[in-house]
Amino acid sequence: MSRTFYVTTPIYYVNDVPHIGHAYTTLAADVLARYKKMQGYDVFFLTGTDEHGQKVEKAANTAGETPLELADRVVKRFQALWEKLNISYTDFIRTTQERHKKGVAHLFEQVMKKGDIYLGEYEDWYCTPCETFWTETQLIDFKCPDCNRPTEKLKEESYFFRMSKYQQALLAHIEANPDFIQPKSRRNEILAFVKEGLRDLSVSRTTFRWGIPVPGNDDHVVYVWFDALANYITALGYPEQTDKLQDFWPANVHLIGKDILRFHTVYWPTFLLSAGLPLPEKVFAHGWWTVEGQKMSKSLQNVVEPNMLIDRYGVDAIRYFLMREVPFGLDGDFSHSALVHRINSDLANDLGNLLNRSTAMINKYFGGIVQEPAELEDLDKVYRAKTEEMLRQVDGCMDDLAFSKALQAIWEVISAGNKYIDETAPWTLAKDPSRRERLGTVMFCVLESQRVVYTLLSAFMPDTAEKGLKYLGCDRKPTSDQLEWGCLQPGTKVTKAEPLFPRIEEKDDL
């Protein structure tokens, strides 16, 4: 049986315009999915859109269209951006699809049959933008503690989920599975929250219509979070016992932003416990991006628009920057000057320069033909060992979702390649006909190390990796067996590389 790997992004709310935060989560999932595919896993990578709820209904009314018309219009923005960002998702789920609605209704019925959903009355402070009820003690100056916007007191008949019943079971699961909530700071936050005591959760609404009707009571629609979280199983065919559901559930990792941590690590697991379904293996909450030190907001007009960035700098430069600049899990700051610095220093100077130098040399000295290497000398062995050690480092980093550390390890080998050329001095060897075999061995080592580097980079920068491998005479789809030293065949024709990333003059960018 093949090894499977299931990675998800949150489903994005169609009342939002895609911004750098959406791009960041989706890109991280894509890098992970590509890496696991390269390792031979059967990968299912899910993303999609959350299209129900009061906010969508209100926005559609304001725009003079139906909620579904609004969703149909906005969903295209997300799909177009994922195409532009080179996102290789397996499935794109929309909560307005029949397969999803059927699955949510079934999940609700299952939990109800268990006696875990009951009809009652709800009165509390409601934040419409966050679709969340708060107690008065949780409010800050009667404003939502999450988004700082006004709340209103609402009283309505509601179905409740007995979340309190699962407090001990959830606590036991978190404590028995240290990797379930990552990073550790987020795990501690949720442990503290659960230990304070879980209240039963309102899981239906009667004040608006745009949602999935509660089975058996059309006056109620299913609470948007009960609806949205179920996407992770409805996309696999739930409630049918499909091969997909059996092969891929439980998910290996849900990637989310830290603002939706509680929904994924308290609400979702307790729904699953009630329904008798396995819990996901890991929920990883990454940080937020600020812009030039300030929080992104429409009012400050500093929301970073990914389409504009890609048009200006190129897709792989953006993919590299987002994965390299900030340790995954921490908050990060976006600035154009930091991006330009990464492009010039890491991509043009280090990565591009090594490929340019080495492919130019082999063309000058051997007409572009890779030579059979002789026995390796100490310098070569150290360089080879560093390349092979990088593979182990990257593998560990990817398991930990430490994307920036993985790239750091790769860049250390790129730097070692530039240093290796300086130390072996091929231009000096070329002047001595008796050192021709040695020159061929040096060229083999520097090209072979780069072949391994570009194979790894195919997860992070697919277009750049493909170009680099083509220059090196390798145009096979990257697989794990190509990560072994020695796959570059003598006789391979290497092409002199064009600059992969032209330098950007700072003034050009202003």
Protein Blocks (a to p, Z undefined) as FASTA:
>chain_A
ZZddddddddddfkbccdfklmmmmmmmmmmmmmmmmnopacdddddddfedjklmmmmm
mnopafklmmmmmmmmmmmmmmmnopabfbdcdfkbmklmmmmmmmmmmmmmnopaccdd
ddddddfklopacdfklpgghiafklopacdddddddddddfklmmmmmmmmmmmmmmlp
ccfklmmmmmmmmmnopadddfbdfkbmbdcddehiakbccdfklmmmmmmmmmnopabd
cfklmmmpccfbdcddfklmmmmmmmmmmmmmmnopacdfbdcddddddeehiacdfklo
paccfklmmmmnopklmmmmmmmmpcghiacdddfklmmmmmmmmmmmmmmmmmmmmmmm
mmmmnnopacddddddfklmmmmmmmmmmmmmmmmmmmnopaklmmmmmmmmmmmmmmmm
mmnommlmmmpmklmmmmmmmmmmmmmmmmmmmmmmmmmmmmlmmmmmmmnopabdcdfk
lmpghiacghiacdddddfbdcddfklmZZ
